[in-house]
Amino acid sequence: MAYSDPAGESTGTRVRRARKRVGITQRELAQRVGRAQSWVSGVENDSIPLDSIALVNGLARVLRIHPNELTARPYRGDTPAEDRGHSAIPEIRRHLERYDLDPEWVDEVRSLPELRAGTERASRLRLEARYAELAEELPALLSELQAATRLYPEPDRSAAFSLLSLTCQAAHSVACNLGYADLSLIAADRARWAAECSGDPYHEAVFACLRVRNMWSSTSWNDALTVLDSACAHIEDQYTAGQPKALAVWGGLQLRAAITAARKNDAVEAWSRHRLAAEAVTRLGPRQRTNYYDLSTNQPNIDIHGVAVAVELGDGPQAVRRGEAVRLPKGLQAGRAGHHHLDHARGLLWCSKREAALAELERAEKIAPLLIRNHPMAQQAVRTLLDLERYSYRERIRRLGVRMHIL
C-alpha cells in the first residue's frame, strides 16, 4: 500500500529533513524543545519514538510544519477498497466550500423527518467510526440539506440548518480522523455558521469543542483553554440552573479542557477539569442517556477520558490502573471503545506489558478498524511492538502490521 509519504521515509528522516530546512542544528532543536541533543539524535535515527500527540505537535511547531508532515498523514491506499473514505474527501470539500451558493440538488428534497433520519444515520456512522461509509454519504446529504435550508419555510428552515450543522460536524470528524487538517477547519466553520442560522443558543459552545481540536495541532494549549472557558462562561447561567443541554455541553467542554491541560503537561489542571466534567454527569443523572449534540457526556466517557488524560500526561502506570478498572457498557459506540483500547494499549506498552498491549491494539482495530489504521499513535505503537517483537507474539504483531499497512 502506498502512502502520502511516497519515499517511504521514516519519522526520523522526516524530522531531520525538516530541521535542516529551517536551518538549525540538533543542539538548537534540542534547546527549543527542552530536550538533550542525544534525544534529538535518537529521534532522527529512529531509536526514540515520537509516541505522544503532544510531543509530535510540539516538535512540529518548532520545525514550522504541520504535525501531519511528521506522521505522513493522510494514509492513502492504492486500490479503491483501501482508499475508501479518502477518495470522497474532494467532494466533501467542494460541498462545504459552496455552502452559500445556489443549491445543486435537482431532485425533490425529502421531508424534514426523512432528512432527520438521514442525519441520525450520519451521526451513528461517526460514533461507530465507520468513516468510509460516512464520507461516501456526506456529499449528497450536505447538498440536500443545503437545498432544504433554501426551500423550507420557517420553522422547518431553522430545523434544517440544525441538521446541516450536525452533518458538518460529521464531516469535521471524518477530516480529523483521516488526517485532513485544512478540511477540518472548513467543516468546523460551516458547522458554526449553520448552527448560528438555526438559532441554537448553544452553537458557540458546541463550536468551541470543534475549534480546540484544531488548535491542538499548533500546541496552542493556553488559547484552547481560553476558548473553552469562554464557552463555559457563555452557558454558565443555564448550567447553574441545571438545564440538561447546558449540563451536557459543559461536561463536553470540560473533557476537552482536561485533554488540553494534559497535553500541556499540567496534571493538576487536567484532573481538575476531569472532575468538573464528572460533576456535570452526576447532575445529569438518568438524562445522560440522551446524547446531546453527540458529545457523549456520560459516565462511561468520563471513565474513558480518565485513561486518556493519564496517557496524555505520559503516566503509564496510572493509565494501566484506570484502564483495568474501566468496564465498557454493552453497545458503546465503536469510536469511543476503539480510542479507549488504544489508550490502554499505549499505557501498557510504556509499562513493558507488550503482550497485553498487543491484545488491546487488536481489540481496538477489530472494533474500529479505520480509526485505528489512520491513527498516528496506533501506527507508532505497532512499529514499537514490531521492533521489540518476541517469539510468543511474533506472528500476531506481524499480521497486525500487515493490516495496518506497516509491513
N, C-alpha and C positions, 0 to 999 in steps of 0.2 A: 504494500500500500504506500503510495506517495503522499507526503505531507506538504504543507505550505513551506517547509524548510527543504528546498529541493536538493541541497548538497548533503543532507543527512548529517548536519553538524551536531556536535554535542553541545550541551548547555555551556560548558566551559569555553568552547571555541567561540560561541556567540558572545559571552562576556568579554573575552579577550579582544574580539574584533570591535565591540562597542567601546571598550576602554581606549583602544588605540585611536578610534575615530574621534573621540573627544580630546585626545592628546594628553593623557595623564599616565603616570607610572603606576605600577602595582602599589607602591608605597602611598602615593597620593590617593588612590582609590580607597585603600585601607583606612587612611585617616578620615576620609569623608563619610565612611560608613561605620566608623568606630570599631574597626577590627584590626587584627595584626596583618602584616604583609603576608605572613605564611598562610593565613586564611584565604586571602585573595589568590595566592598561588595555588592552594588546594582546590579552590573553586574552578580556576582556569584549567587545571589538569584533570578535573573531574573526579578527584579523590574526596572532595567535600560536596555533598549535595545541597541544592537550594530547596529545602524541604518545608518551607512555610511561605504562605502568601505574603505576609508582611515583609519577609526577607527578600523575596523576588521583587515586590513593589518598591521597597526602599533602594535596592540596588539599581533598579531601572530608572528611578528618579535621578539618582546621582549620574547615571550614564546618559541621561536626557533621551530616553527612549520609552516606548510603551512596554509594560510587562510582557505583552504578547510576543514581543521580539525576542525575549529571553526564553520563553516557553514554547516558541514556534507554533502558537495557536493562530488561526484555527487549524484543526487537524482534518484535512480534506482527504477524500478517498478517490481511487482510480475508477471504480465501477459505479453505475447508478445505485446499486444496492448499498455500497459502502458510503456513498456520498449523500444518502437521503438526509433531508433536513438542511444541509449546507446548500444544496442546489436550489432550494426555494428562497434563499436569502435575497437575491436580486429583486424578485417580485414583491417580497415583503417591504423591502426598502422603497421600491417605486410607489407602492400604495401609501406608505407613511409620508413620503415626500409630497404627494399631491393631495394632501388632506383638505386643502381649502379650494380646490378646483372643482369644476363641474363633475359630477359622478360619471364613471364609465359604465356602471351597471345598466344593462339593456333589458334584462328580464324583469318580470313583476317582482317587486320587493315583498318578501314574506311578511306575515303579521308579526306584531310585537311579541306575542307568546312564542312563535316559532323562532324568531331571532334570539329571544332569551334562551331558548333551549340550545341553540347553536353556540351561544356564548358560554353557557354552562358546560357544554361538551369541551370547548376550548380550555376552560378552567380545569376540568378534570384531566385532560391530557397534560396540562402544565404540571399539576400536582403529582401526576403519575410519572413525570419525567419522560413522556413519550414525545420527545421534541421533533422527531422526524415527521410523525403524523401531524402534529400541531403545526409545524412550519408549512407543510403542504396545504393545510386547510386555511391558514391565516389570510392569504391574499384575497380569496373570494369573500371571506367573512368581513374583512376590512372594507372591501369595495361595496358590499351590500349594505353594511351599516352606515357607510358614508352617504349612500343614496337615501337611506331611511331618514337620516338627520335633515335632509333637504325636502323630502316629500311628506313626512308625517306632520300633522298638526299638533299643537300642544294639547295635553301634557305628554303625548306619546313621543314627541320630538325630544324632550328632555330625557325621557327614559332611554331613547335610542342613543343619545350622547353618553349616558351612563354605561350602556353596553359597549359602546365603542371604546370608552376608557378602559374597561376591563380587558377588551381584546388587545388594545395597545400594551397593556401590562403583560399580557401573554407573549406578545412579540418581544417585549423587553427581556423576559425570561429566556426565550429562545436565543436572543442575541448574546446575552451574558453567558449562558451555559455552553454555547457552541463557539464562543470566542470572538464575537464581532463587536468590539468596544464602541466604534463610532455609531453603529446602528442602535446600540442600547441607549445611547444619548438621545437619538432621534425618537425612539419609541417612548422613552420616559417623558420627553417634552410633549409628544402627542397625547399621551395618557393624561397629562396635566391639563392640556388645552380642552380635551373632550370632557373631563370631569368638571372643569370650570363652566363649560357650556351647559352642563346638566344641572347646575345649581347645587351640587352636592356640597354641604358645609364642611365636609371632612377632606375635600380634594387636596388641599395644600398639605395636610398632614400625611395623607397616603403617598403623595408625590415625594415627600421627604424620604420615605423608605426606599423609593427607587433612586432618588438623587444620590444618596450617600453611597450606594453600591458602586456607582460610577466614580465617586470621589476616592474610594479606597485605592484605585489603581495609581493615583498620584500621591499616596500616603498623606492625604490632607486630613489627618485624624482630628485636629482641633476644629477645623472648618466643618467637618462632618458632624461632630458633637454639637457645634453651634446650630447647625441646621436642624438637628433632631430636637434640641432643647427649645428652639423657636417654635417648632411644630407642636411640641407638648404644651408650651405656654398658650398657643392659639386655641387649644381644646381643653384647657385646664378646668374651666367652669363646668363644662359638660362631664368631664372626668370626675370632678368632685361630687357632682350631682348623681353619679352612678349610671349615666346613660350607657346602655350596652355597647353601642358603636364606639363611643369615646373610650370606654374601658379597653375594648379590643384594639383600637388604633394606638392608644397609649402603650399598651403592652407590646405591640409590634415595634413601636418606636424605641422602647427601652431595650428590646432584644437586639435591634440594630446598634444601639449605643453600646451594649455590652460587648459585641463583637468588635466594634470600632475601638473601644478602650483596650481590649485585649490585644489587638494588632498594634496599638500604640505602646504595648507592654506596660500598661497601668493596671495592675491586678486589683488594687483597691477599688478603682472606679468601675472596672469591668464587673466585679462581683456585686457591687452596689446596684448597678443597673440591672443585673440579672435578678436581684431581689425585688426591685421595683416592678419588673415585668411579672414576677410571681405574685406580687400583691394584686396586680390588676386581674390576673387569672382567678385568684381567690375571690375577688369581688364579683367577677362574672358568674362564678358558681356553675349551675347547670347550663347557663346561657352560652358557655364556652363551646358547646356543641355546634352552635351556629358559627360558621366560618366567615365572619365579617371581612369583606374585602380580600378574601383569600389569604389573610395574614396568619392563620393557624395560631391564634392566641389561645392556647390551651395548655393543660398540664404536661402532656407528652412532649410538646415543643419546648416547654421550659426545661424539662429533663434533658432533652436532646441538646439544647443550647448550653447546658451545664458542661457537657462533654466538649462541645465546640469551643467554648471560652477557654477551658483548660488547654486544649490543643493550640489555640491561637497564642496563648501565653507561653507555649513551649513546655508545659508541665505534664510530661508523660505519665508519671505515677498517678496524678490526680485524674487525668483523662481516663486511665485504665480503671481506677476505682469507681468513678462515676459511670463509666461505660458498662461495667459489670452489674451495676445496680439498676440500670435502665431496663424497663420492661415495655417493649413496644406494643401498643394495642393492636389487636387484630383489625385489619383494614386501614392501617395507617398509610397515608399517601406514599407512593414509591419514592418520590423525590426526597421527602423527609427521612425515610428509612435508609435510603442509599447514602445520603450525606452522613447520617449517624454512623453507619457501619464503616464508612471511610475514615471519619474522625477517630473512631475507636481503634481502627487498624493502625493509624499513624501513631497514636499513643502507645500501642502495644509494640510497634516497631522500635520506637525510642527506648522502650524498656527491654529490648533484645528478646522479646517474645515473638519470634519470627513466624513459627507455625501458626500461632493464634492470629497474628496479623494477617497472614495469608488467608486464613479461613474467613476473617472479616471482610477482606477485599473481595473474596469470591462471593460472599453473601451480597455485598454492595453491588457488584457487577451483575449478579443474577437478578436482583430486584430492579435496578435502574441502569441498564447497560449503556445507553447513550450518554447519560450523565457522567458515569464513571470513566468511560473511554475518552471523554472530552475534558476531563478534569486534570489540570496540570499536577496537582498533588497526588492524584491516583497514579498518574504516569510515573512520577518520581518514586513513589512507594514501590511500584512494581520493579522499576530499574534497580532500586536498592536491594530488593529481595533477590533479584537475578544475580547481582554482584556478590551477594552473601549466600548463595544457594547451598542448601545441604542435600545430601542424598535422600533424606526422608521426605522432602517435598519437591525434589528437583523437577519431576515431570509435571506436577500441578502448577508450579510457578511458570514453567515454560509454556504450558498450554494457555495460561492467563496472559503471558506476554504476547503470544500469537494473537489472541483475541483482542488485545489492546493495540495490536499492530506495532509492537516494540521490537519483536523478533521477526 
